[in-house]
Each structure stands twice: as structure tokens, then as C-alpha cells.
Amino acid sequence: MAYDRTVRLAVTDFDAAVAAVRRALADQGFGVLTEIDVRATLKAKLDHDMEDYLILGACNPPLAHRALEADRSIGLLLPCNVVVRRDGDHTLVQALDPGTMVTLTGLDALTPVADEATARLDAALSALSAA
């Protein structure tokens, strides 16, 4: 089962790619609640070197509210993680497929929320690949 929605950007400046991802998410009503710099964390904790790898915890409050009204435990799958990572000369942007919420829970009440979240994330990813 695929659980991601991914675009590959021909962007060499990682910081510029992250800024573009933040703008694209904001344009679709998502704010970034959390940010995990995996590269820096692994370097600091394990002295391990790896490529740029950032996890953004994106949230669209109206969608999160609707999902929580359908299932209080859905918070385990929130916020919607978006990964921005270096892949050779490119940058990958990956979002967790919101349909995963429905698949994992089996709750049909989450389908409209997942569908709207998918449409918004797809629009953000499309905007990035078009830029």
C-alpha cells in the first residue's frame, strides 16, 4: 500500500525548497506546527552524517477539527507530516497520503476529510512541481 504523495524538485538550494514548500502549504490553508531537522538531530545525538532531511508537521485546523470530531484517536495520525529531503541533485517533497487515515481506522466518516486534505495537499505539491 502506497502511503505517500511525492514530487521531485530540480532545486539545488535546500533552504529555497523548504521555503517554497511552506508557501505552497500555506496557500492551501496549512500551517506548520512542528519542524524536525532529522539531519541535525542525528548528527547531535549519534554523530551520524546524512543528507538534508526535514519533517514539517502541517495542519489545516478546519480539517483537523472535522477529523477529531469523527474520531478522537485520529490525533495519533495528526498533524499531516510533510518531508522535504535531499535526493542526489534533487529535493523530494513527500506528504503522508491522507487516505491512510481511512485505511488504518476503517471509519467511513473520515473519507470526506481525507478527500479534502488529499485535494489540498495535491494542489500544494502540484504548485511546487510547476514552479
Secondary structure, DSSP 8 states (H G I E B T S, - for coil): ---EEEEEE----HHHHHHHHHHHHHHTT-EEEEEEEHHHHHHHHH------EEEEEEE-HHHHHHHHHH-GGGGGG-SEEEEEEEETTEEEEEEE-THHHHHHH--GGGHHHHHHHHHHHHHHHHHHHH-
